[in-house]
């Protein structure tokens, strides 16, 4: 169903050609600021968009209605008129006690979902007292070395009534097992637990670099979690395919879109190879995107992502359940865009980024705090970040209608351009023989590095202005109160870990770890059951990870030039 007839397009073509004389006269008086304008991805931006730029748009094929295929206009028929996005502030620092207190504070302030950040030793599968963890306790998240820590972390939180997101990848299965067991000990069965496990190992090799095992056994472990969730945890998303970290590493929006969806499609291939039916697991795959500064490009990115995923799942993989076609996503504002210079400016950046996420139809949102370029966020800063979401939700009016920018000539043309760039990347990945061969050849890493270098050159040449950094610089430093953590937290954490090792049944622990080792060496074994058994006996994170390090080895990334 085309929206414009041929005669109308011909008439408009003549009108735009005539108008061009007006544009030239205006330009002669007021020259444009740059020789050419472009998005952060490098897509050229015209000075005017009209129906000529969307003349080939087929409404039913390319847009559809909200809540209907291909979901360009959103996955819910009523948008935010019926239900707002989940306000899920990312938090985690120091001990489980401190983080639990921050969660309870955020819930009291109106947050509607938990999002747990883990510290670096936990992300790399080490216990807090390991030599490799020295000096890293609690600096970027909460330490979680055993079930005992998880029990403290979740104490008094309404696990049956909220959803929890956990940002962890290589040790994701172990941390998930701790969460499941901690909830079950409180009487909340696994079938009632809702939430999301990041568990996106592919983007670790591409961007974040917190991998441990080689790619193929790592993918086997991820597929184990997908299979376990499909069969036993119907409310849980076992993967959050994460473009966020790809963008933070320096990619363009188009690269973030393309590489994230390529990762998601690779997980689908692995689950199908395991013998799962597409409609048994696809509805529980979720996504995690960045919200950066190029307002309209970000909105177009989200719209293109939904359309591409719907087409691929229905047309390529033959999914029959409409829920399998839905791309549901969480968004976080861009940490890399925050500046230590004039940190109060970050409030405006975050507000614009959050608004782009909402206009793009996100299901869940985290807003960064103004002080995060300096330290973990303080209570006042994180409250401002949460209030930013609440003001958008309740005061801006943008939630009153579904997809309010739908039909914008600029937005629709940019959505098409984002899809075009993404599909061009898909073809390049196919030329390598698939995602893993492209990964092993360094394709993704080179593309991101080149994009990051281009952006930095634009900043240094002032082709792109960063307010307070390369222009509008103030000599007066703004004083921002920073979070101070409990200096005794490390000792309490280590003492709890030592108590666990002394008081548990160590013979049972050794037996469960032996079971895990045996399962790791069998190709047909799902590792979630032995992991749950080990966690129940209070095996530590590192003990379980070391079993897999012994079985699978540790990956060393090749030098990529």
N, C-alpha and C positions, 0 to 999 in steps of 0.2 A: 504494500500500500504506500505509494509515493505521495508526499504531502504537497507537491507543487506540480502544476501542469506545464507542458512544454511552452505554451504561449506566454504564460506568466514569467517563466524563466527567461525567455527571449527578451521580453519587455524590461525586466529587471537588469539584464545584462547591458542593455542600452542606457538605462538610467545610471548605473554605476559608472559606465564609461564617461557619461556626461559629467557626473559628480566629480570625476577625477580632476577636472580642471579647477574646481573649487578647492580640492585638497592641495593641488600644487601651489595655488595662490596663498593658502594658509601656511604651507611649508616655507614659502619664500619669505614670509614675514616672521614666522616663528619656526626656525629649523628644528627638526626632531633631535632629541638628545643623543641618539646613537645612530650610526649608519644603518644598523639593523637591530631588530628586537627578537629575542628568542626565549624559550623556556629554559629552566635549569638543565633540561635534557638536551638542549641544543635545537629543538624544533623551532623553525621560524614562526614568528607571530606577526600576522598582518595588522594593519592599522584599523581595519574594519571587517566585520563578518556580517554576511547577509544570507538569505536563503540559497544563494549560489554556492555557498560552502557546504550546504547540506542537501543539495539537490538530489543526490543519489541515495539519500537515507530512506530506507524502507521501515516504516514505523513498526510493523508487526515483527519483522526480522531483527531489526537493530535495537529497538527500544522496548516495545511491549508495554504493558501496564504494570504498575508496582505489584510485586508479589506473584508475577507471572513471567514465564520464560520469554526472553533470556535474562530477565532480572536486572537489566541495565539501570532501571529506575528504582531498584531496591528489592530486598527479599521479602518485605512485609507489605501487605496490601494497604495498611493504614499508616505506614511510616512510623513516626513518633507520636502520632495522635493517640494511639492506644497505649503504647509502652515506650518509655525513654530508653536510651542505651544504658548499659551497666556502667556505673561510675566506679572504676576499679583502680585505685591508686596503688602504684608499685611501692613496696616498702620492705625493708629488711636491713638491719644493722646490728653488729655486735652479738649479744646473746639472745637466746630465744625469749627470755623474760622481757627484754627491752622491745623486741619486735612485737611480741604479743600485746604489750601495752600500747604501742603505736596503732596496731590493728583495732583494738577496742576503742581508741580515741577516734579513729577515722570512721568506724561504724556509727559512733555517737554523733559525728558531724554530718552524717547522711550518705556516706559511701555505701554502695550496694553490692560490692564484691571484693574479695581479697585477691591480692597479687603479691606473691612472695619472691623476694630477691635473696639469693644465697651468696655467701662470701666466696672468694676465689678458691680457697682449699676445698670447699664443698663442690664447687663447679668442676674441679679437676679430680675429684674422688679421693681426697686425702682427709684423714682425721685431723682435728684441730692441733693435736700435739705432735704431728708428724714433722720431721726435720724439713721436709719440703714446704710446710705451711708456715714456717717461722716468719713473723712480722706481717702476716696477711690476715690475721683474724679480724673478721667483722668489718673490713674496710669498705666493701662494696655490697654487703648483704649480711644475712644471718648465717651463723655457723650451724650445721646440722650433721653431727657425726654418728648419731644413732637414734633409735626409736625414742629413747628418753628425751632427747632434744625436741623431737617432733611433738611429743606429748605436752611439753611445756609450751612450745610455740602455739599450739592449737587450744590451749586450756581456756575453757569458758566461751569459746567462739561457737556460734550456732551453725555447725557444719551441715546439718540437714536442711537449713533454710537459705544458705548462701552458696555461691559458687566460688571456687578457689582456682586461681591460675598460678602455676609454678614455673618460673623461668630457669630451667636447667636442661641440659642436653646429654652429654656423655653419661652421667650417672642418673639420668632421669628415671629409669626403671626402678632403681633402688630407692630413690626419694619418694616416688609414687607408692612403692610398697610400704614405706614407713607411714605415709599419709593414710593409706587404706587400713593398715593395722591399727593405727592410733584411733581412727574413727570407729572401727569395729569394737575396740575395747570400750568405747563410750556408748555402744549400742546403736551406732549408725551403720547399717549394712552397706556393702559396696554398691548395691543396686540403687541406693538412694543418694549416692554421692554425685554431685555435679561439679564440673570444673574443667580445666584445660591443663594439659602437660605440654610444655613447649616441645621438647623431644625432637627438635629438627636438627639432625646431625649433619645433613648436607650443607646447610648454610655455615656450619662451623668450618668445614673444609674450604668453603668459598670465601668467608669473610671474617668470622669472629675468632677462629683458630683455637677454640677450647675443645678440640678433639682429643681423644686418647687412643682408641683402638683404630685399626685400619678400616677403610670405608665399608668393605663388604660385611665383616662381622658386625660392624656398627649398624648397618642397615638391617641385618638379621634381628638384632635386639629391638630396634624400632618396630619392625614388623611383628615381633612377639607382643609388644604392647598394643598394637592395633588389633591383633587377633583376640587378645585377652579382653580388651574393652568391648569389642563387637559381641562377645559371647557372655560377658558377665557384668559390664558397667554401661548400661544403655544411655546414661545421662552424661557420660564423660567424653571429652574430646582428647584422644590420645596423642594427637599432634597439633601443634600450632605452627604451620609453615610460615617461617619468619623472614619477611623481607626487611624488617626493621634494621637488623644488624648489617644486612647487605648495604642499605642506604647509609648507615652510620660509618661504614668503611670507606665511603666516598663515591658510591655508585650514583648514577642519574636515576630519576624517577622511572624512566623507561626500562633501565636495567633492573631496578628493583622489581618492577612488575613482571618482566620476562623471566628472570632467574627464580623468583619466588614461585611462579606458576609452574615452571619447568621442574622445580623440586617437588611440588605437590603432585604433579603427574607421575614423577618417578616413584613416589610412595605408593601411588595407585598400582603401578605395574608390579611392584614387589608384593603387595597384598594379594593381587590376583594370582601371582605365581605361587603364593602360599596355598591357594585353593579357596580363598574367601570369595564370596559373591559380592559384586560391586555394590549392590544396594544394602548389604549388611554392614558396610563400614564407611562408605563415602559420606553419608549424612553427618558423620562425627568428625570429619576432617575440618579443621578451622584454620584461619590465617591471621597473620599479625603484620600490619603495615606501619610504615613511618608516616608522619604528617609533617612535611617540611614547609619552607617559606613560600614557594611558588604556588599561590593560592589556587588558581584555576587548574594548574597542571595536576595538583594533588587530587582535586575533585574528579578530574577526568580519569586519573589513574584508577581510582576505586571503581568507577562506573565500567571502565574497560575490563577490569579484573573480573567483575561479576559476569559480564557477557562472554568473555573467553572461556571461563571455567564452565559455564552452563553449556556452551557449544561443545566443548571437549568431552564433558562427562556424558552428555546425551548422544552426540553424534559419533564420537570416536570410541567410547567405552560401552555404549549401549545401556546406560543406566535407565531404569524404568521409573524409579521412585523420584518424584519431583524434588524431594528433599536432598537427593544426591546431587542435583544440579545447582544447589544454592552455595554460593561462596559467602560464608559468614566470617566476619573479621573483627579483630580487636585493633585499635590504633593507639599509638603512643606518639606524643609530640616529639620533635627532633632534638635529642640531647646534644647532637653535634652542632646545632644552631645556637645553643646557649653561649653567652659570652661572660667571661670574668670581668671584662670592662663594662662599666655601667650596668650592673646586673639587674637593676629595676626595669631596664628595657626588655628583659626576658619575659616580663608579664605580658607585654603587648605581643611579642612573638608567639608565645604559647596560646594566647587568645585567638589569634588569626589561624594558627595551625589547628587548634581544636575546632574552630568553626568550619574549616575545610573538611575535617573528618566527619562532622555532623552533616554538612551539606552533601558529602559523599556517601552517607548512609551507613556509618559504622554501627556495629552492635555493642561495642564496648570501647571505653576510652580511658586512657591515663594521661593526665596533664602534668608535665614536668614542673618543678618548682624553680623559682627565680634564682636560688642559690646553688643549683646543682653543678654549675661550672667551678664551684669553689669547694664544696663538701657535700656530704649526704644532707638531704633537706631537713631543715628545722621544722618545728610544729607550726609556727606562724606561716612560713613559706608554703608548706604543704596544704595548709588550710586555704590560702589564697588560690592555689592551683585547683583545689576541689571547688571552691566558690566560682571559679571561672567557668567550669562545666555547668554549675547550677544556674548561673546568670544566662548562659547560652540557652539552657533548657527552658527556663521560666520567664525570662525577660526579653529575649531578642525577637521572638515571633517566628524564628526560622523552623520551629517544630510544628507549626500550625497546619501546614499542608505537606503533601508527600512530594519529595524531589522537586523543590521549588525552582531549581535551575534547569530542569529538564526542558528541552526545546530551545534553549539558548543556542544561537548559531555558533557562538564561540565555543561553548562547552561541548556541544555535539561534535563539532569539527575536531576539537582537541581530543575527545574521547576516541574518535576514529584514528587519529594520528598515533595515540598511545597504543592502540591495538595493532596498528600497522608495524610500529617499531618492535613490539613484543613478538609478533609472528616472524619478523625478520630474524630475530634472535633465535627463535625455535628452529628455523631452517639452518642456521649456522651450527647449533648444537647437534642437529641430526647429521650434519656433514662430518662431525667427529665420530659418529657411530653411537651417539647417545650421551646421556648426562654424565655418567661415571667416566667414560673415556675423555670427555671434554674437561672434566674436573682434573683428571690425572695429567692432562696435557697443559694445565694452567690457563685454560681459556678464560674462565670467569675472573681469576685473579688479575690477569693482564687487562681485561676490559675495565674492571673497577679502578685499578691503579691509574690507567690513562685518563679516566674520567675525573678522578680526584686531582690529578696534576693540572688538567685543564681548568678546573674550578679554582684552584689555588692561584694559578696565573691570572685569572680574571679578577680575583680579589686584589692581588698585588698591583695590577695595572689600573685598578679602580674601574674596570669594566663592570664589576659588580660591587655595590656598596654594602658594607656591613656597618650599620650605624654604631658609632662608638669605638669602632676598631680601625677602619681605614678611612673614615670621614666622620665629621661631627664629633671629634674627639675632645673630651673635657680633661683639663688638668687636675681636677679635683676627684680623688678616689671616693666612691660611695662606700660607706661602711655598712656591711651586711652582717647581722648576727648569725653566727654559725653554730651548728649542732655540736654539742659536747657529749661524748659517750662516756659511760661508766668505766673508769680505768680499771676497776676490779673485775670487770666482766670476763676477761680472758681467764683469770684464775678460777672463777666459778665454773666456767665452761669446762676447763681441764679437769677440775675436781669431779664434776658430774661424769665425765667420760671415764675417769679412773674408777669411780664407784660402780659404773656399769660393768666394767671388765672384772672387777672383784666379785660382784654379787650374782652375776648370771651363772647359768650352768654351762661351763666352758666345754665340757664333753659334748653336750648337745650342740653347741655352736660349731665345734669342729666337724661333727657329723653332718650338719646342715650345709656347711661350706664344702664338704666333700661331695654332697649331692649336687650342689651348684656346679662344681668343677666337672662332674661327670656329664651333667646336662649340657654344659657349654661345649663339650667335645662331640655331642650328638647333633647332627643336622636337623633331626626331626623333633627335638624337644623345645617346648616353649619355656623360657626361663622365668616367667612370672611366678609360677607356683613355687619353685625352689627359692626364689628371692623372698617371697612372702614368708616361707618357713624360716629362713635365716633371720629375717627381721624380727619375727616373733620371739626368737631366742636372744635378741639384742646383739646380733652380729653388727659390727660397725660398718660404716660406709666404706672405709678403706679396706677392711677385710674382704668384703664382697667384691670390690673393684680389683683388688690384687688377684683374686681367683681368676677373673677374666683377663687381667693383664698377662698372667701366666699362660692361659689357654690360647689367647689370640695375639699376643704381642702388643707393642706400642708403636703407633704410627709416627713416622718422621716425614714431614712434608719435603718433597723434592725442591731443589733450588729452581726458581722460575724467573727467567729473564724477559 
